[in-house]
Each structure stands twice: as structure tokens, then as C-alpha cells.
Amino acid sequence: MQIRNNRYTLKNCRFIVNYDKIFENTNIVIQDEYIKNLGREVEGDEFDCSEYVAIPGLVNAHTHTPMIALRGYYDDAELTEWLEKMWEFEKVFKTNEMNIASELAVMEMLSKGTTAFIDMYFNPEGVKEIAEKYGIRAYAGYTFLNRLFDPHEIDKKQRQLKASELFKPIVNVHSIYSTSVDTLKLANQLAEETNSWIHIHVSETRSEIYEIKKKYGKFPVELLNELRIVRKAQLVHLGWVANWELQYVTNATHCPTSNMKLATAGFFPFKELIESGVNVTIGTDGAASNNSLDMFREMKNAVLLQRYSYWDVGIKAYHVFKAATENGYKLINLKGGKIEEGYIADIVLLKKDKLYPLKKDRILSNIVYYSVGEHVGKVIVNGRIVYDENVEREFDKRRRELLGLLDKIIP
Amino acid sequence: MQIRNNRYTLKNCRFIVNYDKIFENTNIVIQDEYIKNLGREVEGDEFDCSEYVAIPGLVNAHTHTPMIALRGYYDDAELTEWLEKMWEFEKVFKTNEMNIASELAVMEMLSKGTTAFIDMYFNPEGVKEIAEKYGIRAYAGYTFLNRLFDPHEIDKKQRQLKASELFKPIVNVHSIYSTSVDTLKLANQLAEETNSWIHIHVSETRSEIYEIKKKYGKFPVELLNELRIVRKAQLVHLGWVANWELQYVTNATHCPTSNMKLATAGFFPFKELIESGVNVTIGTDGAASNNSLDMFREMKNAVLLQRYSYWDVGIKAYHVFKAATENGYKLINLKGGKIEEGYIADIVLLKKDKLYPLKKDRILSNIVYYSVGEHVGKVIVNGRIVYDENVEREFDKRRRELLGLLDKIIP
């Protein structure tokens, strides 16, 4: 279902919207995996883009794709109780069943403009296969979680997991509180030796801070710093982080909807993090705690939560748009997240009729505050057209098949 | 574009979802404006409903329809500065121009499952005509706002405004701070004599509390109580209300997205209000402060904000679904907001394929936490089918015409 075309032109895009620069009625020439040119040139096949607004692909920096199986299952509990309920199901959740749910999540994310995602779960081989099949970028790995798995087993399996065109292995650690210092050290060594990064939930709840401080005499980020983990880690949540801990952080991911829904309180210090030079990204978290995988809704909620927490409007549309595009690509170490010459051709085309009033000085606002994933018309990843209305019909058929299978599994 | 059919059956609806009761594979018989029967009976024409989930129509309890003209215009300011900017444009915004924007908003709301809305602006005659044309329920009136209008002029015009099948006049008062005690008394008398209610922004910001207390020696709700206004009023926002003021309140409307976006802080005491027996409803506010008019997104954000503010999960999906359905109809004094025998036939059909995993014990969660307006397939108001895919094509044409006109007006 992916169309590979070595060279083509998206002709006359109504707008091209980067977080810092907007072009009007402009062509995008794509050559292999890259954006060759922006302007008036036409090369190769032509696709009329006049009914679309082009934006860089969105990176969902934190999710748990198989949890789409648990969407709507247990929505009215705080994090600790909720997690117990999730783990109860996860003990009997088989790999082939996880793959069914991951495939559903991939179709959903792609159709809503997500071009890359970072996944924490237990079926990375399946995710790899699905990513290559659908043409989405995926970053996944086995997950250190001592309650469910032997860490040495995880280490061993992770070393056998290989990269492919669109898939890259990462080292997933569920959290400090669900592992041990030995496991953290093991994961750190693994990340170094496999040239990967550590993706970990940190400082999500007040009780986590209390428990870690009681057990180790340190705050969570402080402890990760002492273990020399934090610099190459992607810290997810950071709702209860001390200002002095921020100096240690390189990558932080915000999941505003999930944090609010699970009543974790605290707040993610978006402004302080970007002022400290931290690469801030945004994730939907899993479908069991959000329950949407729509990055447009997530960008908006990130602004709303900051404004509510800080009593000011310091965080604006372009901050979250940058976080979901350029910063996302920086995290996965690709020259993407902008529609400019020489950048990776990961592009989302939004139906322009959905973005009214359509004006140059309002377009970014309307993308962040008004749009939803349903406004997406086409998606291009690595130069290939991987989603459009024809693909949607294929998705629809496949979705019915998969849901038939899923219905037999889910609680 | 409205289909009037005296008697028909929505056959075999996959689910029928009320906040307190869910039916499976059930028929809905509609006779004139009412739901005649739920069950296995078939009367009149048959419409296959097996691909749909039926929910009661959603009431958008607070909006400013013409502000769709300002969507995306000035999104990064706090309320006071933002309001100055809005008023600047509103001074030159002509009634016929407002009507263009209101018509766009009505199409948008209807297509996203809103069957009734409460509007505060300056073009109620236009709103009345539009509501009858599109078949949506509208509650609107001229607005007391001393800075822009002579209150006696408003009083006079309001007395000439008459109800029609779907339209009812209400007394709009912008706020305490933008009127005077004399104007509030005038509005109160008008509401009594026209058998209407007062729809007013109250206790939205901390500075409002400070200003009102300084000027009148009273808190806003306290002042409205002293003026004998509060019992028959619909109080919108209530972000900065004292617990002891709640005893005076009858109707309260929450606009979580707008409050967060404008950084008004405080919080709407959802739980305390319902425990005090107050009729709590939900509104999107205008498109310039949200910027969406999607009540599905608003229901979700209402839960998220409460959970974030209270550090607990006390407010659940069914609370906000009740607020948007049954409580909304209670406010407008109609026996609606539930799909049951004898209730008004205001019904929204959601495409069931969008609500996966589709299970009886997850369906309400997935409607509130996952759905967006784009999942709406058909809308029925007062027994008439007023929105479906054929109507959407008409909307599309009309939208293009109106946007062409709007482009010449907007800043």
C-alpha cells in the first residue's frame, strides 16, 4: 500500500507550515527520501496540492501501541490502581495478540498524521514488521519491568533486535520504581553497547518521589544522574521534578492528557525545560490512559495545561508544534520535522477546507487549537505516500478483520 | 434540507447510550417530535441503524457563534488583553457579517452532534432565522454590555424578539463588570416579564473578584443573590467562586477549554456544584477562545481539568455526558437529553466503526474520551433528520460561499 516514486512534486501547496516559517502556494519537490526543493520548480510526477496545507510529520514521542486493546476498559482510577489493573491483563496478553493491537494503533496514528512513534511494550519484533508494512517510523524495544520479566532475559532479547529501514531498537525501562539499581545499570550498559537511548517513565506521581527518596535517599532524576543514565535518556512525564534536577536532563516528553486523566497532578515544567535547553517532545501515552492517539489533540492539551498551571500564556502554539515536529525528529536523530530543502520527506497534508478561516497569520493557531487527526488527507514518510483516501479503504477492511480477532481476547 | 417524516424507525441501533442506561441492538420509533418507543417494534419508514451508536443530542450551553470569524486571530493573550482585542473588532462587526459567521458556526456544531446551543452575541434575529433554516435549537438574545450598547436600547429590542419553533429568546448580560447595578436590575425585570432566564459570565478571573469586591463590597455571586438574579440565572465560568456562594446557584456552565486557554486559572467546582443540586452544563465558549466548537472534546476536557485540579478521579465520563445531555435539556426546559419513550427526538448517530473496541461496558468511555465531532454520521432534531452525508455536501457548498464573503471582512 506504499507508493514509492523516486521523484515527484506536490504542486502549489496552499500553505506549508513549519513552526518558524510559513510558505504560501509553493511546490515541494521530493527526491527519494528527501525534500529536494521548495519553490516553483516541478520535477517528476505532479500531485495537485492546492487543496492542502502541508505540515511536517508529527512524532508521537511516547505511547504503548498494544494498549489500544484496553481503550475504555478501566478509565476511572488513579495511576497506581489503574496500573495494577493493566498489569493483571498484561500477564495473560500474548505476543500475537499484542501485535493485533499494535497494528490497529499504527493504522490509527498514521491516519491522524503521526509519521514516527516511540513505543514502550513487549512486542518490538511485531512492531518492526508492522512499521515496515505500513511505512511508519517506529522506535521500540523489550521493556525492563522486574515484576513481569527477568532483566537478563530482556537484555538478551534486546541484543538480538535489529534495525531496519524504518525501525530502530531503543532500550525501554518501565520506571525506577518497577526495576532496581542493578537493572538500571544493566539497561545503561545495554544502551551504550547498542548505541541506543533509554526511554523511561520518571517522576510521574508524588508517591513515586516519596518512595524513591525513601528507598534511595535521592530524587528520581538525581538518582538517574548518579547512575550516569540521565544524559542519554528520554524522561517521560516529569510531573514532579525539582527545578534543580532540570540541569541534568537532555530529553523530556510531556503526556498532558494521560497525566490529567490519571489525576497525577504536579506539572511538567515546559517553559523551564526549554529555557534550560532540554529537547521537549510530546506523546499521547497509550490508548488506555488517553484514550486518543491524536497528536493534534495532544498539542492543544499541552498548551492548555501549561496555561492553566502557570496562570499565564507563556506556552504558545508554536512551542508545542515545534515539540511535536522538529524536537521529535531531533530525539530520533533524523534531519526532519521541517519542510525545507534537504530535510527528510516526512510530510502530512491537511485538508485546507477544514482550517477556516484560512489565513497565513492564523494557520498555525488553527492547526494546534482547532484541528484533529480527522483533518488529515495524505501522509508521506521517507518520501513514500503511505496514507490517502485509497489507503483508508484498505485500512477499513483490515481494521474489521483485526477487531474481529481482538474481540475474542479483550476483557 | 430537513427531512420531515411523521413516523419512522431507526432499526437495530448497535447501541443506544444514555448516561445512566445502555441498550443494545434496539429500535427507536419516532413519531412527530417525540420518541414513541424503544424496543423491537417497527413503525413507518425504516432506517438501518445497525452501523450506528445512538446518543442524545448534545447541548452547547455557552457559545458566541459569530466569533468563528475570529478563530485563530489572537490566541496568545490572557483574558483582559484578549477581550480588548475582541471588542476592538466587535465595534466594526456588522450584523449581516455576524450572521455569516453564525451560519458557519451552526453548520459546524450540527455536523459535530450539537442539537441545541445557547448564544451570547448581538445578532439574535439572524440566529433565529439560521436555526430555523438548519433545524437546530437556538437560545439567543441581545446582550447587555454597557461599553458597546445603551441598555435601554437592548431592553427595547429584546422585547420585540419572539420565539419560534426552535428558537427562544434569552436575556444575555455580558458580565457584572461590563454593566452596572442599574443594568442588572433592568435585565432582571426583562427576564421576569419575558419569562426568560439570564445568561451571564460570572467569576471568571481573580481580578474580576477583586474589582467587584472593591466596587460593591460583595463577591460576584453574592451580589447577584442580593439583586435576586442568581436563582433564575445561568452562571457561566465560575472559576473563582467561594464555597459558601454555591448555595445561591441554580444553573452553572463550565467551559474548561476556554478557561485554560485564556489562563484564567481558578477552578470550576464541578463536584461541589452537583452535590449542591446545581444543574451543571458544559459549553465550548466561542471559537476565538477555544477554538473548537466540538462538544465531544469539551466533555473530555471537563473531566481532565477536574482530575488535574482535584488530584482525584471523582468526575467520571458519565458526569460530563449527563451534563452535556440531560442537564443541557433541563436548562432549556425540554424533556430531552435521553433516548427513552416520551422524550424529545433529538438524537445523534455516531459511526460505530469509530468507537473501537466496541463493547457495552466501554462505550460511554470511548464516546467521552476518544470520540470527536467527526465521528457523527446523522443528527435528528425535533424528529427531523437535519444532518447526514447528503446534507454535508450541501454544507460544503454553502461553507465555500460564506467563507468567500467572510474573507473580505475579517482582520
Interface residues (C-beta under 8 A of the other chain):
Chain A: I68 A69 R71 G72 Y73 D75 D76 A77 E78 L104 T257 N259 M260 K261 L262 A263 A265 A287 N290 N291 S292 D294 R297 N301 V303 L304 L305 R307 Y308 Y310 W311 D312 V313 K316 A317 D353 Y356 P357 L358 K359 R362 I363 S365 N366 Y369 Y370 V372 E374 D396 R399 R400 L403 L406 D407 I410
Chain B: I68 A69 R71 G72 Y73 D75 D76 A77 E78 L104 T257 N259 M260 K261 L262 A263 A265 A287 N290 N291 S292 D294 R297 N301 V303 L304 L305 R307 Y308 Y310 W311 D312 V313 K316 A317 D353 Y356 P357 L358 K359 R362 I363 S365 N366 Y369 Y370 V372 E374 D396 R399 R400 L403 L406 D407 I410
